[in-house]
Amino acid sequence: MSSAPMLREETFVLIFSGDAKTRDLNRRLLQDIRKHRCRAEVINENSPIAALRSPERPDSVWPITEIRSV
């Protein structure tokens, strides 16, 4: 039995930048996804895409933000 890959070129992944402890990990996840020729963007305070810009917030609030449905 063969399994289909999780990432395909038509896959789009939206990543929250996260708190200070996980921000670097999430940035590497973004790079890894893009290496597989999939589309991915990150939600953060400095996004060049206005719809993906998020207001600055304390690190303690990021987990609550990430739980919400998009």
Jmol script that loads the backbone (N, CA, C; Angstrom):
load data "model"
ATOM      1  N   MET A   1       0.844  -1.166   0.000  1.00  0.00           N
ATOM      2  CA  MET A   1       0.000   0.000   0.000  1.00  0.00           C
ATOM      3  C   MET A   1       0.898   1.240   0.000  1.00  0.00           C
ATOM      4  N   SER A   2       0.666   2.167  -0.918  1.00  0.00           N
ATOM      5  CA  SER A   2       1.457   3.395  -0.950  1.00  0.00           C
ATOM      6  C   SER A   2       0.667   4.514  -0.278  1.00  0.00           C
ATOM      7  N   SER A   3       1.405   5.435   0.295  1.00  0.00           N
ATOM      8  CA  SER A   3       0.728   6.560   0.947  1.00  0.00           C
ATOM      9  C   SER A   3       0.981   7.820   0.143  1.00  0.00           C
ATOM     10  N   ALA A   4       0.001   8.682   0.130  1.00  0.00           N
ATOM     11  CA  ALA A   4       0.126   9.957  -0.562  1.00  0.00           C
ATOM     12  C   ALA A   4       0.913  10.921   0.316  1.00  0.00           C
ATOM     13  N   PRO A   5       1.738  11.764  -0.289  1.00  0.00           N
ATOM     14  CA  PRO A   5       2.490  12.732   0.511  1.00  0.00           C
ATOM     15  C   PRO A   5       1.551  13.755   1.144  1.00  0.00           C
ATOM     16  N   MET A   6       1.925  14.231   2.309  1.00  0.00           N
ATOM     17  CA  MET A   6       1.102  15.238   2.986  1.00  0.00           C
ATOM     18  C   MET A   6       1.168  16.580   2.277  1.00  0.00           C
ATOM     19  N   LEU A   7       2.319  16.896   1.706  1.00  0.00           N
ATOM     20  CA  LEU A   7       2.491  18.177   1.030  1.00  0.00           C
ATOM     21  C   LEU A   7       2.514  17.975  -0.474  1.00  0.00           C
ATOM     22  N   ARG A   8       1.690  18.731  -1.139  1.00  0.00           N
ATOM     23  CA  ARG A   8       1.665  18.732  -2.607  1.00  0.00           C
ATOM     24  C   ARG A   8       1.767  20.175  -3.068  1.00  0.00           C
ATOM     25  N   GLU A   9       2.046  20.373  -4.327  1.00  0.00           N
ATOM     26  CA  GLU A   9       2.197  21.744  -4.828  1.00  0.00           C
ATOM     27  C   GLU A   9       0.951  22.588  -4.603  1.00  0.00           C
ATOM     28  N   GLU A  10      -0.215  21.979  -4.569  1.00  0.00           N
ATOM     29  CA  GLU A  10      -1.451  22.748  -4.373  1.00  0.00           C
ATOM     30  C   GLU A  10      -1.762  23.001  -2.893  1.00  0.00           C
ATOM     31  N   THR A  11      -0.918  22.496  -2.000  1.00  0.00           N
ATOM     32  CA  THR A  11      -1.121  22.697  -0.564  1.00  0.00           C
ATOM     33  C   THR A  11      -0.789  24.134  -0.184  1.00  0.00           C
ATOM     34  N   PHE A  12      -1.622  24.718   0.671  1.00  0.00           N
ATOM     35  CA  PHE A  12      -1.347  26.034   1.238  1.00  0.00           C
ATOM     36  C   PHE A  12      -1.370  25.899   2.751  1.00  0.00           C
ATOM     37  N   VAL A  13      -0.316  26.376   3.407  1.00  0.00           N
ATOM     38  CA  VAL A  13      -0.207  26.295   4.855  1.00  0.00           C
ATOM     39  C   VAL A  13      -0.077  27.709   5.412  1.00  0.00           C
ATOM     40  N   LEU A  14      -0.886  28.012   6.401  1.00  0.00           N
ATOM     41  CA  LEU A  14      -0.848  29.300   7.075  1.00  0.00           C
ATOM     42  C   LEU A  14      -0.263  29.071   8.461  1.00  0.00           C
ATOM     43  N   ILE A  15       0.816  29.770   8.776  1.00  0.00           N
ATOM     44  CA  ILE A  15       1.550  29.550  10.018  1.00  0.00           C
ATOM     45  C   ILE A  15       1.519  30.827  10.853  1.00  0.00           C
ATOM     46  N   PHE A  16       1.176  30.680  12.120  1.00  0.00           N
ATOM     47  CA  PHE A  16       1.267  31.806  13.045  1.00  0.00           C
ATOM     48  C   PHE A  16       2.716  31.904  13.514  1.00  0.00           C
ATOM     49  N   SER A  17       3.248  33.123  13.612  1.00  0.00           N
ATOM     50  CA  SER A  17       4.649  33.265  14.009  1.00  0.00           C
ATOM     51  C   SER A  17       4.884  32.737  15.421  1.00  0.00           C
ATOM     52  N   GLY A  18       3.919  32.845  16.277  1.00  0.00           N
ATOM     53  CA  GLY A  18       4.019  32.281  17.614  1.00  0.00           C
ATOM     54  C   GLY A  18       4.776  33.153  18.598  1.00  0.00           C
ATOM     55  N   ASP A  19       4.932  32.627  19.800  1.00  0.00           N
ATOM     56  CA  ASP A  19       5.629  33.372  20.846  1.00  0.00           C
ATOM     57  C   ASP A  19       7.141  33.272  20.643  1.00  0.00           C
ATOM     58  N   ALA A  20       7.875  33.957  21.474  1.00  0.00           N
ATOM     59  CA  ALA A  20       9.337  34.014  21.313  1.00  0.00           C
ATOM     60  C   ALA A  20       9.984  32.630  21.345  1.00  0.00           C
ATOM     61  N   LYS A  21       9.423  31.712  22.138  1.00  0.00           N
ATOM     62  CA  LYS A  21      10.018  30.376  22.260  1.00  0.00           C
ATOM     63  C   LYS A  21       9.837  29.540  20.998  1.00  0.00           C
ATOM     64  N   THR A  22       8.773  29.753  20.259  1.00  0.00           N
ATOM     65  CA  THR A  22       8.495  28.911  19.085  1.00  0.00           C
ATOM     66  C   THR A  22       8.674  29.627  17.757  1.00  0.00           C
ATOM     67  N   ARG A  23       8.964  30.903  17.779  1.00  0.00           N
ATOM     68  CA  ARG A  23       9.048  31.688  16.545  1.00  0.00           C
ATOM     69  C   ARG A  23      10.083  31.141  15.565  1.00  0.00           C
ATOM     70  N   ASP A  24      11.259  30.772  16.055  1.00  0.00           N
ATOM     71  CA  ASP A  24      12.302  30.245  15.167  1.00  0.00           C
ATOM     72  C   ASP A  24      11.878  28.899  14.576  1.00  0.00           C
ATOM     73  N   LEU A  25      11.263  28.067  15.377  1.00  0.00           N
ATOM     74  CA  LEU A  25      10.770  26.778  14.905  1.00  0.00           C
ATOM     75  C   LEU A  25       9.719  26.970  13.806  1.00  0.00           C
ATOM     76  N   ASN A  26       8.824  27.918  14.002  1.00  0.00           N
ATOM     77  CA  ASN A  26       7.791  28.190  12.994  1.00  0.00           C
ATOM     78  C   ASN A  26       8.388  28.772  11.715  1.00  0.00           C
ATOM     79  N   ARG A  27       9.438  29.577  11.851  1.00  0.00           N
ATOM     80  CA  ARG A  27      10.114  30.117  10.671  1.00  0.00           C
ATOM     81  C   ARG A  27      10.765  28.987   9.862  1.00  0.00           C
ATOM     82  N   ARG A  28      11.379  28.021  10.562  1.00  0.00           N
ATOM     83  CA  ARG A  28      11.976  26.878   9.871  1.00  0.00           C
ATOM     84  C   ARG A  28      10.913  26.002   9.220  1.00  0.00           C
ATOM     85  N   LEU A  29       9.765  25.870   9.872  1.00  0.00           N
ATOM     86  CA  LEU A  29       8.651  25.128   9.280  1.00  0.00           C
ATOM     87  C   LEU A  29       8.230  25.789   7.967  1.00  0.00           C
ATOM     88  N   LEU A  30       8.120  27.102   7.955  1.00  0.00           N
ATOM     89  CA  LEU A  30       7.778  27.846   6.740  1.00  0.00           C
ATOM     90  C   LEU A  30       8.783  27.546   5.626  1.00  0.00           C
ATOM     91  N   GLN A  31      10.061  27.590   5.944  1.00  0.00           N
ATOM     92  CA  GLN A  31      11.101  27.310   4.951  1.00  0.00           C
ATOM     93  C   GLN A  31      11.015  25.872   4.438  1.00  0.00           C
ATOM     94  N   ASP A  32      10.790  24.926   5.340  1.00  0.00           N
ATOM     95  CA  ASP A  32      10.686  23.518   4.937  1.00  0.00           C
ATOM     96  C   ASP A  32       9.510  23.288   3.996  1.00  0.00           C
ATOM     97  N   ILE A  33       8.389  23.897   4.296  1.00  0.00           N
ATOM     98  CA  ILE A  33       7.203  23.745   3.452  1.00  0.00           C
ATOM     99  C   ILE A  33       7.480  24.319   2.065  1.00  0.00           C
ATOM    100  N   ARG A  34       8.096  25.482   2.025  1.00  0.00           N
ATOM    101  CA  ARG A  34       8.413  26.101   0.737  1.00  0.00           C
ATOM    102  C   ARG A  34       9.432  25.296  -0.060  1.00  0.00           C
ATOM    103  N   LYS A  35      10.344  24.604   0.617  1.00  0.00           N
ATOM    104  CA  LYS A  35      11.304  23.740  -0.077  1.00  0.00           C
ATOM    105  C   LYS A  35      10.593  22.640  -0.852  1.00  0.00           C
ATOM    106  N   HIS A  36       9.440  22.235  -0.366  1.00  0.00           N
ATOM    107  CA  HIS A  36       8.652  21.189  -1.033  1.00  0.00           C
ATOM    108  C   HIS A  36       7.717  21.781  -2.097  1.00  0.00           C
ATOM    109  N   ARG A  37       7.980  23.034  -2.457  1.00  0.00           N
ATOM    110  CA  ARG A  37       7.234  23.745  -3.499  1.00  0.00           C
ATOM    111  C   ARG A  37       5.761  23.941  -3.169  1.00  0.00           C
ATOM    112  N   CYS A  38       5.469  24.008  -1.890  1.00  0.00           N
ATOM    113  CA  CYS A  38       4.116  24.297  -1.446  1.00  0.00           C
ATOM    114  C   CYS A  38       4.044  25.770  -1.072  1.00  0.00           C
ATOM    115  N   ARG A  39       2.847  26.268  -1.082  1.00  0.00           N
ATOM    116  CA  ARG A  39       2.657  27.668  -0.720  1.00  0.00           C
ATOM    117  C   ARG A  39       2.459  27.762   0.791  1.00  0.00           C
ATOM    118  N   ALA A  40       3.093  28.735   1.411  1.00  0.00           N
ATOM    119  CA  ALA A  40       2.957  28.953   2.844  1.00  0.00           C
ATOM    120  C   ALA A  40       3.203  30.426   3.142  1.00  0.00           C
ATOM    121  N   GLU A  41       2.473  30.919   4.098  1.00  0.00           N
ATOM    122  CA  GLU A  41       2.650  32.295   4.563  1.00  0.00           C
ATOM    123  C   GLU A  41       2.598  32.281   6.080  1.00  0.00           C
ATOM    124  N   VAL A  42       3.113  33.348   6.660  1.00  0.00           N
ATOM    125  CA  VAL A  42       3.143  33.454   8.114  1.00  0.00           C
ATOM    126  C   VAL A  42       2.336  34.680   8.543  1.00  0.00           C
ATOM    127  N   ILE A  43       1.621  34.527   9.637  1.00  0.00           N
ATOM    128  CA  ILE A  43       0.891  35.644  10.235  1.00  0.00           C
ATOM    129  C   ILE A  43       1.791  36.227  11.314  1.00  0.00           C
ATOM    130  N   ASN A  44       2.111  37.516  11.156  1.00  0.00           N
ATOM    131  CA  ASN A  44       2.897  38.203  12.179  1.00  0.00           C
ATOM    132  C   ASN A  44       2.704  39.706  12.057  1.00  0.00           C
ATOM    133  N   GLU A  45       3.392  40.447  12.905  1.00  0.00           N
ATOM    134  CA  GLU A  45       3.237  41.901  12.941  1.00  0.00           C
ATOM    135  C   GLU A  45       3.811  42.588  11.712  1.00  0.00           C
ATOM    136  N   ASN A  46       4.750  41.936  11.013  1.00  0.00           N
ATOM    137  CA  ASN A  46       5.475  42.573   9.916  1.00  0.00           C
ATOM    138  C   ASN A  46       5.184  41.979   8.549  1.00  0.00           C
ATOM    139  N   SER A  47       4.123  41.226   8.422  1.00  0.00           N
ATOM    140  CA  SER A  47       3.841  40.582   7.142  1.00  0.00           C
ATOM    141  C   SER A  47       3.693  41.614   6.031  1.00  0.00           C
ATOM    142  N   PRO A  48       4.300  41.359   4.870  1.00  0.00           N
ATOM    143  CA  PRO A  48       4.119  42.270   3.743  1.00  0.00           C
ATOM    144  C   PRO A  48       2.697  42.205   3.178  1.00  0.00           C
ATOM    145  N   ILE A  49       1.949  41.176   3.536  1.00  0.00           N
ATOM    146  CA  ILE A  49       0.567  41.022   3.086  1.00  0.00           C
ATOM    147  C   ILE A  49      -0.343  41.547   4.196  1.00  0.00           C
ATOM    148  N   ALA A  50      -1.070  42.622   3.919  1.00  0.00           N
ATOM    149  CA  ALA A  50      -1.876  43.281   4.951  1.00  0.00           C
ATOM    150  C   ALA A  50      -2.852  42.329   5.645  1.00  0.00           C
ATOM    151  N   ALA A  51      -3.466  41.432   4.912  1.00  0.00           N
ATOM    152  CA  ALA A  51      -4.438  40.513   5.498  1.00  0.00           C
ATOM    153  C   ALA A  51      -3.797  39.539   6.486  1.00  0.00           C
ATOM    154  N   LEU A  52      -2.483  39.369   6.418  1.00  0.00           N
ATOM    155  CA  LEU A  52      -1.785  38.441   7.309  1.00  0.00           C
ATOM    156  C   LEU A  52      -1.047  39.156   8.439  1.00  0.00           C
ATOM    157  N   ARG A  53      -1.234  40.471   8.524  1.00  0.00           N
ATOM    158  CA  ARG A  53      -0.605  41.227   9.598  1.00  0.00           C
ATOM    159  C   ARG A  53      -1.431  41.092  10.862  1.00  0.00           C
ATOM    160  N   SER A  54      -0.752  40.903  11.950  1.00  0.00           N
ATOM    161  CA  SER A  54      -1.423  40.771  13.233  1.00  0.00           C
ATOM    162  C   SER A  54      -0.879  41.842  14.156  1.00  0.00           C
ATOM    163  N   PRO A  55      -1.724  42.390  15.000  1.00  0.00           N
ATOM    164  CA  PRO A  55      -1.209  43.412  15.916  1.00  0.00           C
ATOM    165  C   PRO A  55      -0.205  42.807  16.892  1.00  0.00           C
ATOM    166  N   GLU A  56       0.691  43.625  17.381  1.00  0.00           N
ATOM    167  CA  GLU A  56       1.636  43.140  18.383  1.00  0.00           C
ATOM    168  C   GLU A  56       0.856  42.710  19.606  1.00  0.00           C
ATOM    169  N   ARG A  57       1.345  41.663  20.260  1.00  0.00           N
ATOM    170  CA  ARG A  57       0.679  41.146  21.454  1.00  0.00           C
ATOM    171  C   ARG A  57       1.715  40.499  22.350  1.00  0.00           C
ATOM    172  N   PRO A  58       1.395  40.386  23.626  1.00  0.00           N
ATOM    173  CA  PRO A  58       2.327  39.700  24.530  1.00  0.00           C
ATOM    174  C   PRO A  58       2.424  38.218  24.164  1.00  0.00           C
ATOM    175  N   ASP A  59       3.572  37.619  24.437  1.00  0.00           N
ATOM    176  CA  ASP A  59       3.755  36.199  24.137  1.00  0.00           C
ATOM    177  C   ASP A  59       2.688  35.327  24.779  1.00  0.00           C
ATOM    178  N   SER A  60       2.180  35.725  25.927  1.00  0.00           N
ATOM    179  CA  SER A  60       1.182  34.911  26.630  1.00  0.00           C
ATOM    180  C   SER A  60      -0.139  34.813  25.867  1.00  0.00           C
ATOM    181  N   VAL A  61      -0.376  35.705  24.929  1.00  0.00           N
ATOM    182  CA  VAL A  61      -1.639  35.711  24.175  1.00  0.00           C
ATOM    183  C   VAL A  61      -1.555  34.875  22.895  1.00  0.00           C
ATOM    184  N   TRP A  62      -0.351  34.597  22.383  1.00  0.00           N
ATOM    185  CA  TRP A  62      -0.212  33.863  21.124  1.00  0.00           C
ATOM    186  C   TRP A  62      -0.932  32.518  21.121  1.00  0.00           C
ATOM    187  N   PRO A  63      -0.822  31.700  22.173  1.00  0.00           N
ATOM    188  CA  PRO A  63      -1.521  30.407  22.118  1.00  0.00           C
ATOM    189  C   PRO A  63      -3.029  30.545  21.897  1.00  0.00           C
ATOM    190  N   ILE A  64      -3.629  31.554  22.508  1.00  0.00           N
ATOM    191  CA  ILE A  64      -5.070  31.773  22.328  1.00  0.00           C
ATOM    192  C   ILE A  64      -5.354  32.163  20.884  1.00  0.00           C
ATOM    193  N   THR A  65      -4.528  32.999  20.312  1.00  0.00           N
ATOM    194  CA  THR A  65      -4.687  33.433  18.923  1.00  0.00           C
ATOM    195  C   THR A  65      -4.581  32.252  17.967  1.00  0.00           C
ATOM    196  N   GLU A  66      -3.653  31.345  18.233  1.00  0.00           N
ATOM    197  CA  GLU A  66      -3.412  30.215  17.337  1.00  0.00           C
ATOM    198  C   GLU A  66      -4.530  29.177  17.370  1.00  0.00           C
ATOM    199  N   ILE A  67      -5.322  29.149  18.421  1.00  0.00           N
ATOM    200  CA  ILE A  67      -6.395  28.173  18.548  1.00  0.00           C
ATOM    201  C   ILE A  67      -7.592  28.549  17.682  1.00  0.00           C
ATOM    202  N   ARG A  68      -7.804  29.819  17.448  1.00  0.00           N
ATOM    203  CA  ARG A  68      -8.995  30.244  16.717  1.00  0.00           C
ATOM    204  C   ARG A  68      -9.069  29.617  15.344  1.00  0.00           C
ATOM    205  N   SER A  69     -10.275  29.451  14.869  1.00  0.00           N
ATOM    206  CA  SER A  69     -10.471  28.893  13.520  1.00  0.00           C
ATOM    207  C   SER A  69     -10.238  29.989  12.497  1.00  0.00           C
ATOM    208  N   VAL A  70      -9.621  29.606  11.413  1.00  0.00           N
ATOM    209  CA  VAL A  70      -9.383  30.565  10.330  1.00  0.00           C
ATOM    210  C   VAL A  70     -10.368  30.293   9.226  1.00  0.00           C
TER     211      VAL A  70
END
end "model"
wireframe off; spacefill off
backbone 0.3
color backbone group
